[in-house]
Amino acid sequence: MPAYSVPVSGVDPEDTWPVVVGADSGQVLQLWGETKAATNRVVCDANRKVVDLDVARLADLRRGIGTAFSATRSEGQAAMSMADVNSVYDFFGKAQDFYSRYASYDLTNNIDADYRDGKGKALRGTVRTYEVETESDGRRHTQCP
């Protein structure tokens, strides 16, 4: 059967899909993605810092910026002594692997954050934060996520 191989590109330059199209029918006979999933993880330890959500700025909540919470463990670093940091780091890796394997979806590239901290696009999380905010009943509530 005569066919053509047609390269298809996505928005990002690294998103490419070779597609085989039937020459007579124009139907897609075969396609596969060549996007490589690359996990990049950044986990911060807030060390029990209290964040007042009534007055907090975005920079106070972001992970990985020196004025807020600095990175405790980044991609490729060895396990830390803080179990919570390691658990979140490992969870991000397992989530990336799952979506890459079963959905051909790159979490790091698509559900990411780049806070211009030199860590690049990354799956980011913060452990051991305490949040305080005023609820609709007018009382202050503390949460330990």
MODELLER restraints for C-alpha pairs under 7 A, 6 or more apart:
rsr = mdl.restraints
at = mdl.atoms
rsr.add(forms.Gaussian(group=physical.xy_distance, feature=features.Distance(at['CA:2:A'], at['CA:22:A']), mean=6.30, stdev=0.5))
rsr.add(forms.Gaussian(group=physical.xy_distance, feature=features.Distance(at['CA:2:A'], at['CA:23:A']), mean=5.37, stdev=0.5))
rsr.add(forms.Gaussian(group=physical.xy_distance, feature=features.Distance(at['CA:3:A'], at['CA:20:A']), mean=6.45, stdev=0.5))
rsr.add(forms.Gaussian(group=physical.xy_distance, feature=features.Distance(at['CA:3:A'], at['CA:21:A']), mean=5.47, stdev=0.5))
rsr.add(forms.Gaussian(group=physical.xy_distance, feature=features.Distance(at['CA:3:A'], at['CA:22:A']), mean=4.38, stdev=0.5))
rsr.add(forms.Gaussian(group=physical.xy_distance, feature=features.Distance(at['CA:3:A'], at['CA:23:A']), mean=4.63, stdev=0.5))
rsr.add(forms.Gaussian(group=physical.xy_distance, feature=features.Distance(at['CA:4:A'], at['CA:20:A']), mean=5.54, stdev=0.5))
rsr.add(forms.Gaussian(group=physical.xy_distance, feature=features.Distance(at['CA:4:A'], at['CA:21:A']), mean=5.25, stdev=0.5))
rsr.add(forms.Gaussian(group=physical.xy_distance, feature=features.Distance(at['CA:4:A'], at['CA:22:A']), mean=6.47, stdev=0.5))
rsr.add(forms.Gaussian(group=physical.xy_distance, feature=features.Distance(at['CA:4:A'], at['CA:23:A']), mean=6.26, stdev=0.5))
rsr.add(forms.Gaussian(group=physical.xy_distance, feature=features.Distance(at['CA:5:A'], at['CA:18:A']), mean=6.60, stdev=0.5))
rsr.add(forms.Gaussian(group=physical.xy_distance, feature=features.Distance(at['CA:5:A'], at['CA:19:A']), mean=5.62, stdev=0.5))
rsr.add(forms.Gaussian(group=physical.xy_distance, feature=features.Distance(at['CA:5:A'], at['CA:20:A']), mean=4.47, stdev=0.5))
rsr.add(forms.Gaussian(group=physical.xy_distance, feature=features.Distance(at['CA:5:A'], at['CA:21:A']), mean=6.39, stdev=0.5))
rsr.add(forms.Gaussian(group=physical.xy_distance, feature=features.Distance(at['CA:6:A'], at['CA:18:A']), mean=5.86, stdev=0.5))
rsr.add(forms.Gaussian(group=physical.xy_distance, feature=features.Distance(at['CA:6:A'], at['CA:19:A']), mean=5.11, stdev=0.5))
rsr.add(forms.Gaussian(group=physical.xy_distance, feature=features.Distance(at['CA:6:A'], at['CA:20:A']), mean=6.15, stdev=0.5))
rsr.add(forms.Gaussian(group=physical.xy_distance, feature=features.Distance(at['CA:7:A'], at['CA:16:A']), mean=6.89, stdev=0.5))
rsr.add(forms.Gaussian(group=physical.xy_distance, feature=features.Distance(at['CA:7:A'], at['CA:17:A']), mean=5.96, stdev=0.5))
rsr.add(forms.Gaussian(group=physical.xy_distance, feature=features.Distance(at['CA:7:A'], at['CA:18:A']), mean=4.60, stdev=0.5))
rsr.add(forms.Gaussian(group=physical.xy_distance, feature=features.Distance(at['CA:7:A'], at['CA:19:A']), mean=6.10, stdev=0.5))
rsr.add(forms.Gaussian(group=physical.xy_distance, feature=features.Distance(at['CA:8:A'], at['CA:16:A']), mean=5.63, stdev=0.5))
rsr.add(forms.Gaussian(group=physical.xy_distance, feature=features.Distance(at['CA:8:A'], at['CA:17:A']), mean=5.12, stdev=0.5))
rsr.add(forms.Gaussian(group=physical.xy_distance, feature=features.Distance(at['CA:8:A'], at['CA:18:A']), mean=6.12, stdev=0.5))
rsr.add(forms.Gaussian(group=physical.xy_distance, feature=features.Distance(at['CA:8:A'], at['CA:19:A']), mean=6.95, stdev=0.5))
rsr.add(forms.Gaussian(group=physical.xy_distance, feature=features.Distance(at['CA:9:A'], at['CA:15:A']), mean=5.70, stdev=0.5))
rsr.add(forms.Gaussian(group=physical.xy_distance, feature=features.Distance(at['CA:9:A'], at['CA:16:A']), mean=4.45, stdev=0.5))
rsr.add(forms.Gaussian(group=physical.xy_distance, feature=features.Distance(at['CA:9:A'], at['CA:17:A']), mean=6.37, stdev=0.5))
rsr.add(forms.Gaussian(group=physical.xy_distance, feature=features.Distance(at['CA:10:A'], at['CA:16:A']), mean=6.17, stdev=0.5))
rsr.add(forms.Gaussian(group=physical.xy_distance, feature=features.Distance(at['CA:14:A'], at['CA:35:A']), mean=6.07, stdev=0.5))
rsr.add(forms.Gaussian(group=physical.xy_distance, feature=features.Distance(at['CA:15:A'], at['CA:35:A']), mean=5.24, stdev=0.5))
rsr.add(forms.Gaussian(group=physical.xy_distance, feature=features.Distance(at['CA:16:A'], at['CA:33:A']), mean=6.21, stdev=0.5))
rsr.add(forms.Gaussian(group=physical.xy_distance, feature=features.Distance(at['CA:16:A'], at['CA:34:A']), mean=5.71, stdev=0.5))
rsr.add(forms.Gaussian(group=physical.xy_distance, feature=features.Distance(at['CA:16:A'], at['CA:35:A']), mean=6.23, stdev=0.5))
rsr.add(forms.Gaussian(group=physical.xy_distance, feature=features.Distance(at['CA:17:A'], at['CA:31:A']), mean=6.57, stdev=0.5))
rsr.add(forms.Gaussian(group=physical.xy_distance, feature=features.Distance(at['CA:17:A'], at['CA:32:A']), mean=5.59, stdev=0.5))
rsr.add(forms.Gaussian(group=physical.xy_distance, feature=features.Distance(at['CA:17:A'], at['CA:33:A']), mean=4.52, stdev=0.5))
rsr.add(forms.Gaussian(group=physical.xy_distance, feature=features.Distance(at['CA:17:A'], at['CA:34:A']), mean=5.89, stdev=0.5))
rsr.add(forms.Gaussian(group=physical.xy_distance, feature=features.Distance(at['CA:18:A'], at['CA:31:A']), mean=5.75, stdev=0.5))
rsr.add(forms.Gaussian(group=physical.xy_distance, feature=features.Distance(at['CA:18:A'], at['CA:32:A']), mean=6.03, stdev=0.5))
rsr.add(forms.Gaussian(group=physical.xy_distance, feature=features.Distance(at['CA:18:A'], at['CA:33:A']), mean=6.89, stdev=0.5))
rsr.add(forms.Gaussian(group=physical.xy_distance, feature=features.Distance(at['CA:19:A'], at['CA:28:A']), mean=6.85, stdev=0.5))
rsr.add(forms.Gaussian(group=physical.xy_distance, feature=features.Distance(at['CA:19:A'], at['CA:30:A']), mean=5.82, stdev=0.5))
rsr.add(forms.Gaussian(group=physical.xy_distance, feature=features.Distance(at['CA:19:A'], at['CA:31:A']), mean=4.37, stdev=0.5))
rsr.add(forms.Gaussian(group=physical.xy_distance, feature=features.Distance(at['CA:19:A'], at['CA:32:A']), mean=6.93, stdev=0.5))
rsr.add(forms.Gaussian(group=physical.xy_distance, feature=features.Distance(at['CA:20:A'], at['CA:28:A']), mean=5.94, stdev=0.5))
rsr.add(forms.Gaussian(group=physical.xy_distance, feature=features.Distance(at['CA:20:A'], at['CA:29:A']), mean=5.45, stdev=0.5))
rsr.add(forms.Gaussian(group=physical.xy_distance, feature=features.Distance(at['CA:20:A'], at['CA:30:A']), mean=5.04, stdev=0.5))
rsr.add(forms.Gaussian(group=physical.xy_distance, feature=features.Distance(at['CA:20:A'], at['CA:31:A']), mean=6.21, stdev=0.5))
rsr.add(forms.Gaussian(group=physical.xy_distance, feature=features.Distance(at['CA:21:A'], at['CA:27:A']), mean=5.51, stdev=0.5))
rsr.add(forms.Gaussian(group=physical.xy_distance, feature=features.Distance(at['CA:21:A'], at['CA:28:A']), mean=4.53, stdev=0.5))
rsr.add(forms.Gaussian(group=physical.xy_distance, feature=features.Distance(at['CA:21:A'], at['CA:29:A']), mean=5.48, stdev=0.5))
rsr.add(forms.Gaussian(group=physical.xy_distance, feature=features.Distance(at['CA:22:A'], at['CA:28:A']), mean=6.44, stdev=0.5))
rsr.add(forms.Gaussian(group=physical.xy_distance, feature=features.Distance(at['CA:22:A'], at['CA:29:A']), mean=6.30, stdev=0.5))
rsr.add(forms.Gaussian(group=physical.xy_distance, feature=features.Distance(at['CA:37:A'], at['CA:100:A']), mean=6.45, stdev=0.5))
rsr.add(forms.Gaussian(group=physical.xy_distance, feature=features.Distance(at['CA:37:A'], at['CA:106:A']), mean=5.16, stdev=0.5))
rsr.add(forms.Gaussian(group=physical.xy_distance, feature=features.Distance(at['CA:38:A'], at['CA:108:A']), mean=6.88, stdev=0.5))
rsr.add(forms.Gaussian(group=physical.xy_distance, feature=features.Distance(at['CA:39:A'], at['CA:93:A']), mean=6.75, stdev=0.5))
rsr.add(forms.Gaussian(group=physical.xy_distance, feature=features.Distance(at['CA:39:A'], at['CA:96:A']), mean=6.50, stdev=0.5))
rsr.add(forms.Gaussian(group=physical.xy_distance, feature=features.Distance(at['CA:39:A'], at['CA:108:A']), mean=5.78, stdev=0.5))
rsr.add(forms.Gaussian(group=physical.xy_distance, feature=features.Distance(at['CA:40:A'], at['CA:75:A']), mean=5.36, stdev=0.5))
rsr.add(forms.Gaussian(group=physical.xy_distance, feature=features.Distance(at['CA:40:A'], at['CA:108:A']), mean=6.30, stdev=0.5))
rsr.add(forms.Gaussian(group=physical.xy_distance, feature=features.Distance(at['CA:40:A'], at['CA:122:A']), mean=4.76, stdev=0.5))
rsr.add(forms.Gaussian(group=physical.xy_distance, feature=features.Distance(at['CA:40:A'], at['CA:123:A']), mean=6.20, stdev=0.5))
rsr.add(forms.Gaussian(group=physical.xy_distance, feature=features.Distance(at['CA:41:A'], at['CA:74:A']), mean=5.58, stdev=0.5))
rsr.add(forms.Gaussian(group=physical.xy_distance, feature=features.Distance(at['CA:41:A'], at['CA:75:A']), mean=4.99, stdev=0.5))
rsr.add(forms.Gaussian(group=physical.xy_distance, feature=features.Distance(at['CA:41:A'], at['CA:89:A']), mean=6.55, stdev=0.5))
rsr.add(forms.Gaussian(group=physical.xy_distance, feature=features.Distance(at['CA:41:A'], at['CA:92:A']), mean=6.86, stdev=0.5))
rsr.add(forms.Gaussian(group=physical.xy_distance, feature=features.Distance(at['CA:41:A'], at['CA:122:A']), mean=5.19, stdev=0.5))
rsr.add(forms.Gaussian(group=physical.xy_distance, feature=features.Distance(at['CA:41:A'], at['CA:123:A']), mean=4.86, stdev=0.5))
rsr.add(forms.Gaussian(group=physical.xy_distance, feature=features.Distance(at['CA:41:A'], at['CA:124:A']), mean=6.01, stdev=0.5))
rsr.add(forms.Gaussian(group=physical.xy_distance, feature=features.Distance(at['CA:42:A'], at['CA:71:A']), mean=6.22, stdev=0.5))
rsr.add(forms.Gaussian(group=physical.xy_distance, feature=features.Distance(at['CA:42:A'], at['CA:73:A']), mean=5.92, stdev=0.5))
rsr.add(forms.Gaussian(group=physical.xy_distance, feature=features.Distance(at['CA:42:A'], at['CA:74:A']), mean=4.45, stdev=0.5))
rsr.add(forms.Gaussian(group=physical.xy_distance, feature=features.Distance(at['CA:42:A'], at['CA:75:A']), mean=6.46, stdev=0.5))
rsr.add(forms.Gaussian(group=physical.xy_distance, feature=features.Distance(at['CA:42:A'], at['CA:122:A']), mean=6.32, stdev=0.5))
rsr.add(forms.Gaussian(group=physical.xy_distance, feature=features.Distance(at['CA:42:A'], at['CA:123:A']), mean=6.23, stdev=0.5))
rsr.add(forms.Gaussian(group=physical.xy_distance, feature=features.Distance(at['CA:42:A'], at['CA:124:A']), mean=4.85, stdev=0.5))
rsr.add(forms.Gaussian(group=physical.xy_distance, feature=features.Distance(at['CA:42:A'], at['CA:125:A']), mean=6.62, stdev=0.5))
rsr.add(forms.Gaussian(group=physical.xy_distance, feature=features.Distance(at['CA:43:A'], at['CA:71:A']), mean=5.81, stdev=0.5))
rsr.add(forms.Gaussian(group=physical.xy_distance, feature=features.Distance(at['CA:43:A'], at['CA:72:A']), mean=5.86, stdev=0.5))
rsr.add(forms.Gaussian(group=physical.xy_distance, feature=features.Distance(at['CA:43:A'], at['CA:73:A']), mean=5.32, stdev=0.5))
rsr.add(forms.Gaussian(group=physical.xy_distance, feature=features.Distance(at['CA:43:A'], at['CA:74:A']), mean=6.40, stdev=0.5))
rsr.add(forms.Gaussian(group=physical.xy_distance, feature=features.Distance(at['CA:43:A'], at['CA:85:A']), mean=6.19, stdev=0.5))
rsr.add(forms.Gaussian(group=physical.xy_distance, feature=features.Distance(at['CA:43:A'], at['CA:89:A']), mean=6.34, stdev=0.5))
rsr.add(forms.Gaussian(group=physical.xy_distance, feature=features.Distance(at['CA:43:A'], at['CA:124:A']), mean=5.69, stdev=0.5))
rsr.add(forms.Gaussian(group=physical.xy_distance, feature=features.Distance(at['CA:43:A'], at['CA:125:A']), mean=4.92, stdev=0.5))
rsr.add(forms.Gaussian(group=physical.xy_distance, feature=features.Distance(at['CA:43:A'], at['CA:126:A']), mean=5.65, stdev=0.5))
rsr.add(forms.Gaussian(group=physical.xy_distance, feature=features.Distance(at['CA:44:A'], at['CA:63:A']), mean=6.30, stdev=0.5))
rsr.add(forms.Gaussian(group=physical.xy_distance, feature=features.Distance(at['CA:44:A'], at['CA:64:A']), mean=6.57, stdev=0.5))
rsr.add(forms.Gaussian(group=physical.xy_distance, feature=features.Distance(at['CA:44:A'], at['CA:69:A']), mean=6.03, stdev=0.5))
rsr.add(forms.Gaussian(group=physical.xy_distance, feature=features.Distance(at['CA:44:A'], at['CA:70:A']), mean=5.93, stdev=0.5))
rsr.add(forms.Gaussian(group=physical.xy_distance, feature=features.Distance(at['CA:44:A'], at['CA:71:A']), mean=4.58, stdev=0.5))
rsr.add(forms.Gaussian(group=physical.xy_distance, feature=features.Distance(at['CA:44:A'], at['CA:72:A']), mean=4.76, stdev=0.5))
rsr.add(forms.Gaussian(group=physical.xy_distance, feature=features.Distance(at['CA:44:A'], at['CA:73:A']), mean=6.72, stdev=0.5))
rsr.add(forms.Gaussian(group=physical.xy_distance, feature=features.Distance(at['CA:44:A'], at['CA:125:A']), mean=6.29, stdev=0.5))
rsr.add(forms.Gaussian(group=physical.xy_distance, feature=features.Distance(at['CA:44:A'], at['CA:126:A']), mean=4.58, stdev=0.5))
rsr.add(forms.Gaussian(group=physical.xy_distance, feature=features.Distance(at['CA:44:A'], at['CA:127:A']), mean=6.29, stdev=0.5))
rsr.add(forms.Gaussian(group=physical.xy_distance, feature=features.Distance(at['CA:45:A'], at['CA:69:A']), mean=6.88, stdev=0.5))
rsr.add(forms.Gaussian(group=physical.xy_distance, feature=features.Distance(at['CA:45:A'], at['CA:72:A']), mean=6.01, stdev=0.5))
rsr.add(forms.Gaussian(group=physical.xy_distance, feature=features.Distance(at['CA:45:A'], at['CA:85:A']), mean=6.67, stdev=0.5))
rsr.add(forms.Gaussian(group=physical.xy_distance, feature=features.Distance(at['CA:45:A'], at['CA:126:A']), mean=5.67, stdev=0.5))
rsr.add(forms.Gaussian(group=physical.xy_distance, feature=features.Distance(at['CA:45:A'], at['CA:127:A']), mean=5.02, stdev=0.5))
rsr.add(forms.Gaussian(group=physical.xy_distance, feature=features.Distance(at['CA:45:A'], at['CA:128:A']), mean=6.16, stdev=0.5))
rsr.add(forms.Gaussian(group=physical.xy_distance, feature=features.Distance(at['CA:46:A'], at['CA:69:A']), mean=5.83, stdev=0.5))
rsr.add(forms.Gaussian(group=physical.xy_distance, feature=features.Distance(at['CA:46:A'], at['CA:126:A']), mean=6.48, stdev=0.5))
rsr.add(forms.Gaussian(group=physical.xy_distance, feature=features.Distance(at['CA:46:A'], at['CA:127:A']), mean=6.03, stdev=0.5))
rsr.add(forms.Gaussian(group=physical.xy_distance, feature=features.Distance(at['CA:46:A'], at['CA:128:A']), mean=5.41, stdev=0.5))
rsr.add(forms.Gaussian(group=physical.xy_distance, feature=features.Distance(at['CA:46:A'], at['CA:129:A']), mean=5.42, stdev=0.5))
rsr.add(forms.Gaussian(group=physical.xy_distance, feature=features.Distance(at['CA:47:A'], at['CA:128:A']), mean=5.69, stdev=0.5))
rsr.add(forms.Gaussian(group=physical.xy_distance, feature=features.Distance(at['CA:47:A'], at['CA:129:A']), mean=6.95, stdev=0.5))
rsr.add(forms.Gaussian(group=physical.xy_distance, feature=features.Distance(at['CA:48:A'], at['CA:128:A']), mean=5.01, stdev=0.5))
rsr.add(forms.Gaussian(group=physical.xy_distance, feature=features.Distance(at['CA:48:A'], at['CA:129:A']), mean=5.05, stdev=0.5))
rsr.add(forms.Gaussian(group=physical.xy_distance, feature=features.Distance(at['CA:48:A'], at['CA:130:A']), mean=6.16, stdev=0.5))
rsr.add(forms.Gaussian(group=physical.xy_distance, feature=features.Distance(at['CA:49:A'], at['CA:129:A']), mean=5.47, stdev=0.5))
rsr.add(forms.Gaussian(group=physical.xy_distance, feature=features.Distance(at['CA:49:A'], at['CA:130:A']), mean=6.12, stdev=0.5))
rsr.add(forms.Gaussian(group=physical.xy_distance, feature=features.Distance(at['CA:50:A'], at['CA:129:A']), mean=6.25, stdev=0.5))
rsr.add(forms.Gaussian(group=physical.xy_distance, feature=features.Distance(at['CA:50:A'], at['CA:130:A']), mean=4.66, stdev=0.5))
rsr.add(forms.Gaussian(group=physical.xy_distance, feature=features.Distance(at['CA:50:A'], at['CA:131:A']), mean=5.76, stdev=0.5))
rsr.add(forms.Gaussian(group=physical.xy_distance, feature=features.Distance(at['CA:51:A'], at['CA:130:A']), mean=6.09, stdev=0.5))
rsr.add(forms.Gaussian(group=physical.xy_distance, feature=features.Distance(at['CA:51:A'], at['CA:131:A']), mean=4.93, stdev=0.5))
rsr.add(forms.Gaussian(group=physical.xy_distance, feature=features.Distance(at['CA:51:A'], at['CA:132:A']), mean=6.20, stdev=0.5))
rsr.add(forms.Gaussian(group=physical.xy_distance, feature=features.Distance(at['CA:52:A'], at['CA:131:A']), mean=5.93, stdev=0.5))
rsr.add(forms.Gaussian(group=physical.xy_distance, feature=features.Distance(at['CA:52:A'], at['CA:132:A']), mean=4.79, stdev=0.5))
rsr.add(forms.Gaussian(group=physical.xy_distance, feature=features.Distance(at['CA:52:A'], at['CA:133:A']), mean=5.89, stdev=0.5))
rsr.add(forms.Gaussian(group=physical.xy_distance, feature=features.Distance(at['CA:53:A'], at['CA:131:A']), mean=6.53, stdev=0.5))
rsr.add(forms.Gaussian(group=physical.xy_distance, feature=features.Distance(at['CA:53:A'], at['CA:132:A']), mean=5.95, stdev=0.5))
rsr.add(forms.Gaussian(group=physical.xy_distance, feature=features.Distance(at['CA:53:A'], at['CA:133:A']), mean=5.13, stdev=0.5))
rsr.add(forms.Gaussian(group=physical.xy_distance, feature=features.Distance(at['CA:54:A'], at['CA:133:A']), mean=5.50, stdev=0.5))
rsr.add(forms.Gaussian(group=physical.xy_distance, feature=features.Distance(at['CA:54:A'], at['CA:134:A']), mean=6.77, stdev=0.5))
rsr.add(forms.Gaussian(group=physical.xy_distance, feature=features.Distance(at['CA:59:A'], at['CA:68:A']), mean=6.42, stdev=0.5))
rsr.add(forms.Gaussian(group=physical.xy_distance, feature=features.Distance(at['CA:60:A'], at['CA:68:A']), mean=5.05, stdev=0.5))
rsr.add(forms.Gaussian(group=physical.xy_distance, feature=features.Distance(at['CA:61:A'], at['CA:68:A']), mean=6.85, stdev=0.5))
rsr.add(forms.Gaussian(group=physical.xy_distance, feature=features.Distance(at['CA:62:A'], at['CA:68:A']), mean=6.70, stdev=0.5))
rsr.add(forms.Gaussian(group=physical.xy_distance, feature=features.Distance(at['CA:63:A'], at['CA:69:A']), mean=5.63, stdev=0.5))
rsr.add(forms.Gaussian(group=physical.xy_distance, feature=features.Distance(at['CA:63:A'], at['CA:70:A']), mean=6.93, stdev=0.5))
rsr.add(forms.Gaussian(group=physical.xy_distance, feature=features.Distance(at['CA:63:A'], at['CA:124:A']), mean=6.46, stdev=0.5))
rsr.add(forms.Gaussian(group=physical.xy_distance, feature=features.Distance(at['CA:63:A'], at['CA:125:A']), mean=6.41, stdev=0.5))
rsr.add(forms.Gaussian(group=physical.xy_distance, feature=features.Distance(at['CA:63:A'], at['CA:126:A']), mean=6.24, stdev=0.5))
rsr.add(forms.Gaussian(group=physical.xy_distance, feature=features.Distance(at['CA:64:A'], at['CA:70:A']), mean=4.75, stdev=0.5))
rsr.add(forms.Gaussian(group=physical.xy_distance, feature=features.Distance(at['CA:64:A'], at['CA:71:A']), mean=4.89, stdev=0.5))
rsr.add(forms.Gaussian(group=physical.xy_distance, feature=features.Distance(at['CA:64:A'], at['CA:117:A']), mean=6.57, stdev=0.5))
rsr.add(forms.Gaussian(group=physical.xy_distance, feature=features.Distance(at['CA:65:A'], at['CA:117:A']), mean=5.98, stdev=0.5))
rsr.add(forms.Gaussian(group=physical.xy_distance, feature=features.Distance(at['CA:79:A'], at['CA:86:A']), mean=6.06, stdev=0.5))
rsr.add(forms.Gaussian(group=physical.xy_distance, feature=features.Distance(at['CA:80:A'], at['CA:86:A']), mean=6.46, stdev=0.5))
rsr.add(forms.Gaussian(group=physical.xy_distance, feature=features.Distance(at['CA:84:A'], at['CA:127:A']), mean=6.47, stdev=0.5))
rsr.add(forms.Gaussian(group=physical.xy_distance, feature=features.Distance(at['CA:85:A'], at['CA:127:A']), mean=6.50, stdev=0.5))
rsr.add(forms.Gaussian(group=physical.xy_distance, feature=features.Distance(at['CA:92:A'], at['CA:123:A']), mean=6.84, stdev=0.5))
rsr.add(forms.Gaussian(group=physical.xy_distance, feature=features.Distance(at['CA:96:A'], at['CA:106:A']), mean=6.69, stdev=0.5))
rsr.add(forms.Gaussian(group=physical.xy_distance, feature=features.Distance(at['CA:96:A'], at['CA:107:A']), mean=5.67, stdev=0.5))
rsr.add(forms.Gaussian(group=physical.xy_distance, feature=features.Distance(at['CA:99:A'], at['CA:105:A']), mean=5.31, stdev=0.5))
rsr.add(forms.Gaussian(group=physical.xy_distance, feature=features.Distance(at['CA:99:A'], at['CA:106:A']), mean=6.73, stdev=0.5))
rsr.add(forms.Gaussian(group=physical.xy_distance, feature=features.Distance(at['CA:100:A'], at['CA:106:A']), mean=5.62, stdev=0.5))
rsr.add(forms.Gaussian(group=physical.xy_distance, feature=features.Distance(at['CA:108:A'], at['CA:121:A']), mean=6.68, stdev=0.5))
rsr.add(forms.Gaussian(group=physical.xy_distance, feature=features.Distance(at['CA:108:A'], at['CA:122:A']), mean=5.52, stdev=0.5))
rsr.add(forms.Gaussian(group=physical.xy_distance, feature=features.Distance(at['CA:108:A'], at['CA:123:A']), mean=5.63, stdev=0.5))
rsr.add(forms.Gaussian(group=physical.xy_distance, feature=features.Distance(at['CA:109:A'], at['CA:121:A']), mean=6.86, stdev=0.5))
rsr.add(forms.Gaussian(group=physical.xy_distance, feature=features.Distance(at['CA:112:A'], at['CA:121:A']), mean=5.74, stdev=0.5))
rsr.add(forms.Gaussian(group=physical.xy_distance, feature=features.Distance(at['CA:112:A'], at['CA:122:A']), mean=5.24, stdev=0.5))
rsr.add(forms.Gaussian(group=physical.xy_distance, feature=features.Distance(at['CA:112:A'], at['CA:123:A']), mean=5.26, stdev=0.5))
rsr.add(forms.Gaussian(group=physical.xy_distance, feature=features.Distance(at['CA:113:A'], at['CA:121:A']), mean=5.33, stdev=0.5))
rsr.add(forms.Gaussian(group=physical.xy_distance, feature=features.Distance(at['CA:113:A'], at['CA:122:A']), mean=5.64, stdev=0.5))
rsr.add(forms.Gaussian(group=physical.xy_distance, feature=features.Distance(at['CA:113:A'], at['CA:123:A']), mean=6.70, stdev=0.5))
rsr.add(forms.Gaussian(group=physical.xy_distance, feature=features.Distance(at['CA:114:A'], at['CA:120:A']), mean=5.16, stdev=0.5))
rsr.add(forms.Gaussian(group=physical.xy_distance, feature=features.Distance(at['CA:114:A'], at['CA:121:A']), mean=4.47, stdev=0.5))
rsr.add(forms.Gaussian(group=physical.xy_distance, feature=features.Distance(at['CA:114:A'], at['CA:122:A']), mean=6.47, stdev=0.5))
rsr.add(forms.Gaussian(group=physical.xy_distance, feature=features.Distance(at['CA:129:A'], at['CA:144:A']), mean=6.46, stdev=0.5))
rsr.add(forms.Gaussian(group=physical.xy_distance, feature=features.Distance(at['CA:129:A'], at['CA:145:A']), mean=6.83, stdev=0.5))
rsr.add(forms.Gaussian(group=physical.xy_distance, feature=features.Distance(at['CA:130:A'], at['CA:142:A']), mean=6.89, stdev=0.5))
rsr.add(forms.Gaussian(group=physical.xy_distance, feature=features.Distance(at['CA:130:A'], at['CA:143:A']), mean=5.79, stdev=0.5))
rsr.add(forms.Gaussian(group=physical.xy_distance, feature=features.Distance(at['CA:130:A'], at['CA:144:A']), mean=4.80, stdev=0.5))
rsr.add(forms.Gaussian(group=physical.xy_distance, feature=features.Distance(at['CA:130:A'], at['CA:145:A']), mean=6.90, stdev=0.5))
rsr.add(forms.Gaussian(group=physical.xy_distance, feature=features.Distance(at['CA:131:A'], at['CA:142:A']), mean=5.60, stdev=0.5))
rsr.add(forms.Gaussian(group=physical.xy_distance, feature=features.Distance(at['CA:131:A'], at['CA:143:A']), mean=5.06, stdev=0.5))
rsr.add(forms.Gaussian(group=physical.xy_distance, feature=features.Distance(at['CA:131:A'], at['CA:144:A']), mean=6.40, stdev=0.5))
rsr.add(forms.Gaussian(group=physical.xy_distance, feature=features.Distance(at['CA:132:A'], at['CA:140:A']), mean=6.66, stdev=0.5))
rsr.add(forms.Gaussian(group=physical.xy_distance, feature=features.Distance(at['CA:132:A'], at['CA:141:A']), mean=5.56, stdev=0.5))
rsr.add(forms.Gaussian(group=physical.xy_distance, feature=features.Distance(at['CA:132:A'], at['CA:142:A']), mean=4.46, stdev=0.5))
rsr.add(forms.Gaussian(group=physical.xy_distance, feature=features.Distance(at['CA:132:A'], at['CA:143:A']), mean=6.35, stdev=0.5))
rsr.add(forms.Gaussian(group=physical.xy_distance, feature=features.Distance(at['CA:133:A'], at['CA:140:A']), mean=5.49, stdev=0.5))
rsr.add(forms.Gaussian(group=physical.xy_distance, feature=features.Distance(at['CA:133:A'], at['CA:141:A']), mean=5.58, stdev=0.5))
rsr.add(forms.Gaussian(group=physical.xy_distance, feature=features.Distance(at['CA:133:A'], at['CA:142:A']), mean=6.79, stdev=0.5))
rsr.add(forms.Gaussian(group=physical.xy_distance, feature=features.Distance(at['CA:134:A'], at['CA:140:A']), mean=4.42, stdev=0.5))
rsr.add(forms.Gaussian(group=physical.xy_distance, feature=features.Distance(at['CA:134:A'], at['CA:141:A']), mean=6.22, stdev=0.5))
rsr.add(forms.Gaussian(group=physical.xy_distance, feature=features.Distance(at['CA:135:A'], at['CA:141:A']), mean=6.78, stdev=0.5))
